[in-house]
Amino acid sequence: MRSYRELFRTGEFTPLFLASAGHTTAQTVGGLALGVLVYERTGSPLLSSLAMFGTAFAQVVGAVTVLSGADRLPPRAALTVLGLLFGAGTAVQAVPGLPVWAVFAVLLGLGVIGSVGGGVRYGLLHEILDRDGYLLGRSVLNMSAGVVQICGFALGGALVTTVSARGTLLLAAVLYALTALVARCGLGRRPPRGTGRATIAATRRANARLWSSVPRRYVYLALWVPNGLIVGVESLYVPYSPDDAGLLLAFGALGMLVGDVVAGRFLPPRWRERLTVPLCVLLAAPYPFFALGPGLPAALVLVTVAALGYAAGLLLQERLIALTPDALSGQALGLHGSGMLTMQGVGAAVSGSVAELTSPATAMATTAAASLVATLMLAPGLRGSGAAGLPVRVARPGTPP
């Protein structure tokens, strides 16, 4: 599968795409409204930030407790129920007089079940498109998420101004319900990929199995560590250049968009494995030049070129799928997502701490250097056919990892 036309002609991809885009829009608009609401009530920038992005950190809890549900629940039913639960939880957060602790309790619950939603969604994408189309399909979802987030923040800001933060939360709740309707009516009925109950013990066993494979371990670390450290670099755009931070973020988004299009649409299969490590290097290599204090035009070029390296994530996900039994694909992709979000938080904490002791420019260069070192340490395990010298293959249920 090499064209977008062919992709959208694939039966269930369009409703999955619409449900995913709707979920991201609701999450973006609702997150901004919740952040404003919490700040109005508490005056705390920290609590406001946690209200906007706390669900991402809460997914770590889901990754070690309920993530096995990604492969042990029927996909259509799971996405429908998850949409309804997110809608209900968002509506509850809009209740006047709800204590702040209760707002965060709901947020934690949504974050935990959200970890299952990501695994179900991307596991289903693998089922719909199989290995040949997964890379192109995931690149389209990545691109739409970036566009939706940019538009969603703009829309959320306008809605908060015109209909209030609570009114915007209720609109987000309605949008979540619509995504549930799209999933229910647009997706076909499929059995779960795995067998057994979705329990904490099952989640831990599957995580241990995924982590026990050395090739998969290298892929996971390559997905998490270099990427997370560079997100930490990007978190310093505001203190580095407050007036230009928006432009730096916009040009970074442009570079990531171009990289995803090239990797997903035009990169031949024979080049994907060869370019994985070079793209991870590219992700960090331009940032040490920020220690020299480049002017805005040069800084925009450096940021754009670096962001092309995010395409390595798509290539590594394709490799992860090739090294994972189909019955574990949902949990494998869910674990990738949860670990990535965790490492992005770690990267922001590391780079922010270095900036406190030195300067934003020095911290950006130092954190990028750490990302380069991580990539070079992982490179030997990523070379060869597949991963760590293993042939690329699509494992089937019952096939050893």
N, C-alpha and C positions, 0 to 999 in steps of 0.2 A: 504494500500500500504506500504510494508515493505522492498522492495529490490530496488537497483539501476537499475537492469535490467528491472523490471516492470515499473519503473519511466520513463526510456528512451524509452520504448515501447509505452508510452502514446502519442497519435498522435502529438499534437502541442508542447510538452515540449521541444523536441530537437531543433526546430528552435527558440523557445523563449530563450533557454539556449545559443545558438550560437549568437543570436542577443545581449543578455545581456553581454556575454563575449567580443564580438567585441566592444560594446559601452565602456565597462570598459577599454579595451586595448587602444582604440583611445583616451579616456579621460586621461589615464595615460601618454601615449607617448606624446600627444599634450600638456598636462599641463606642463610636464618637458621642452619641447621645448619652450613653451611660457615663462616660468620662466627664461630660459637662455636668450632668445631674449630680454626680458624687462630688465634684469640685464645688458646685454651688452650695452643697450641704455641709461640706467639711472644710473647704478652703485648703485642702492638702494636695499639692502636686503629685506626691507619691501615690496616694490613694486613687487619684484621678487616672494616673498612668496604669496602675494595676487594674482599674476598672475597664480600661480600654483594651489591654493586652493580657489580662490575667488568664483567660481561657487557654492561651497557648502554653503557659507554664503548667496549668492544671492537667494538660494532656500527659505530662510525665507520670502522674498518678495512674491515669488510665492505661498507660503503656505497660505497667507492671501488675495490673489487676484485671481489667476487663477486655484487653485487646484481643484475646482469643475469639471474642464474639465476631470479629471481622470476617472470620472464615466459617463460623458455626451458626450464622444466622442467614435466612433467605435474604438476598440483597434488596429486592424490591420492598419487602416488608420492613426491613431494617431502615432503609433510607426514608420511607414514609413515616415510620414512627419517630425517627430522629428529627425530622422536620417539624412534626407536631410537638415534640418535647421542647425543641428550641423555641418554637413559637410561644408555647405556654410559659416557659421560663422567662422569656423576654417580656411577656405581658405582665407577669408577676412583679418583675423589677420596676415596672411603671406604676405600681400601686402607690398612691400618695401615703406618706407617713411610714413606709416600710423601713425598718431599721437598717442602717448601713451594713451591720454584720450579716443581716439576712440577704441583702443584695449580693454580698460576696459569697455567701453560702450557695446561693443559686448559681453564681458564676462558676464556682468550683465544680458543682454538679454538671453544668453544661460542658465544662472543659474535659471532664472525665469521659462523658459519653461521646464528646467530639473526637476523641482518639479512635473510638470504634468507627465513627462515621468516615474518617479519612481512609481507614483500612478497607472498609466495605466499598467505598467509592472507587478507589484505585484498583482494588482486586477485581471489581466488576468491569472496569475499563480493560483490564488484561483479558478477562473472559470474552468481552465483546469484540476486541480487536486482535487478540492473540499476539504473539511475539512480533510479527512482522509490522503490525500497525501501532503497537503500544507507544513507541517513541514519538511518532507523529501526533498521536492522540494526546499524550501527556504534554507535549510542547504546546498544543493548542489550548489545553486547560491552563497551563502556566501563563501563556500570553493573555488569555481572557481574565485571569485572576489579577494580573498587573493592571490591565486597563480598568477593570471593574473597581479595584481599590482606589485608583486615582479619581475616577468619576464618583465613586461612593462617598469618599471624604468630602468632595465638593457638594454633592447632593445632601449629605448629612448636615453639613454646615448651614446650607440654605434652609433645610427643614427645621433645624433647631431654632433658627432665627424666626421663622414664620409660624411654626406650630408648637414650639416649645420642645424641651428635651423629652418629656413624658409622651407627648404626642408622636414624636419621632420613634420612640421605642415601640409604641403600639403599631405604627406603620411597619416597622421591622418585623414585628410578630406576625403581621398579616403576610408579609413576604415569605417568611419561613413556612407558613401554612400553604402558600401557593407552591413552594418547592416540593412539599409533601404531595400535593395534588399532581404535580408534573411527574414525580417519581411513580406514584400509584397508577396513573393512567398511561404513561409513556413507556415504562419498562416492562419487559416480559417476566413471567414467573420462572424463577430459577431455584434449584435446590442449593443448600449450603455447599461450599467447596470442601469443608471438613466435616468430621463426624464427632459426636460427643457433645457434652454440655460446655457452655462458655463459663468457666470458673476461674478463680484466681490461680488455682493449681495448674489448670490447663494453660493459662497464659504464661505462667512461669516456665512450664515444661517446653512450650513452643519457643519462647524467647531463648531458653538455654540451648535448644536444638539449633536455632538460627545462628546463635553466637558461637556454637562449638565448631562450626565449619571455618577453617582458616581462610579460604578464598572469600567467603561472605564477610568474615570479620574485617578483612582488608577493605572490602567495598564499603561496609558501613562506616569505618573510620574515615575513609576518603570522602564519603558523603557528608559527614558531620564536622570534622575538625577544620580543614582548610576553609570551608564555607562559613562556619560559625565565627572564626577569627576575623574574616573579612567583613562580615556583618558588624562585628565590633568596631572595625575601622570606620565603616559608614556611620555608625552611631555618633562619631565625633565630628561630623560635618558642621553641626551647629556651633560648637565651641571653636572649631577651626576658622570658620568664616560665616558668622551669623547672617550677614546680608545675602550671601550666595548659596546658602545651604539648599534652598529649594531648587536652584539650577543644578547643583551637583547631584541631588537625588533624581531629578528629571533626566539628566543625561545618563546616569547610571541605569535607570529604568529603560532608556532607549537602547543602551548597549546590551542589556540582558534580553530585550525583545529581539534584537537582531541575531544574537547568539542562538536563541531558541529556534528562530525561524531557520537559520542555516543548518543547525544540528538536526532538527526534526524533519526538515523538508528536502534538503539538498545534499547532506553529507552521505557519501556511499558507505555501505556497511564495512567495507575493508579498511576504511579510514577511522571508524569510530573508536576502535580499541587503541589505535596508534596515537590518537589525539587526546585521549583522556588525561594522561599525566601532563602534557603540554598545556592543556586548558586550565588545569588546576594551578600550574605555575603562572599562567597569564593572569589568573584571578588576583594574585598578590603582587606580581613583579612590578607594576607601575607605582605602587604606593610608597615605597621607600624614597621616591623622588620628592614626596611632599615635605621631607625634612629640609629641602632646599628652599621652601617657601615659594612655589611657582605662582605666577599670576593666574588670573581667572581663566583665560583661554587655554593655557597649558594644563591647568587643573582639570578642566572639562574634558580635554582629550585623554588625559591619564585615566580619569574615572570611567569614561566610555569604553576605552580599550580594556580596562580591567574587567568590566562587567560582562564582556563577551565570554570570559572564562566561566561564568555561571552555567554555560551549556554543558560543562563537565558533569553536572548533576543529572542531566537527562541521560547521558551515555552510561553513567554509573548505575542509574536505575534500571536501564535495559540489561546491564550485566547482572544486577541483583536478581531480576526476574529469571534470567537464564540459569542461575545457580540455585533456584529455589523450587521445591515441589509445588505444583499448582494448589494443593490443599492448604499450603501455608502462605500463598502469595499475598492475601489480604493483610495478615499479621506482619509479614515481612515489610510491606510498604508502609503499614501503620507505624511499625517500629522505626523505620527510616524517618518518617515525618516527625514523630515525637522526639527522637534523638536529635534531629536537626534543630528543632525549636529550642531544645534545652541548650545545645551548644551555641546557638546564637545568643542566648541570654548570658552564657558563660563568657563568650567573646566580648559582649558589651561591657560586662563587669571587669574583665581583664584590661581592656583598652581604656576604660574610664579610670581605673585605678592607676594605670601608668600615666595617664594625662594629669591626674591630681598631683603626682610627684614630679612630673617634667613639664610637658606642654602638649597640646593636642597634636601638633605636627610630629613631634618626637614619638608620641604614642601610636600614631597611625603608621609610621615607618617601622616601629618596633613590632607591633602586632602583625603587620604584613610579613615581616621577616620570620616571625614564628610560624605563620601559615606556610611560607616557603619551606622552612625546615621540616614541618609536618609532612608536606607533600613529598619531599625528597626521601624521608624515612619510609613512607608508604609505597613509593614507586616500585621497589623490587617486587613487592607482592602483587602489584597491579599489571606488571609486564607479562608478556606471553599471551597465548590464546586463551580467551575467557578471563580467568582470574587466577593469579598465582600459578600460571602454566597449565591450568586445566582447560580442556576443550569447552567451548561454549555449547550449551545444549539447553533445551527446555525440558525440565524434569516433570514427570507425570506422577499422579498420585500413586503412592506405594514405592516410588523410586527413591533409593537412598540419596541423601543430600550430597 
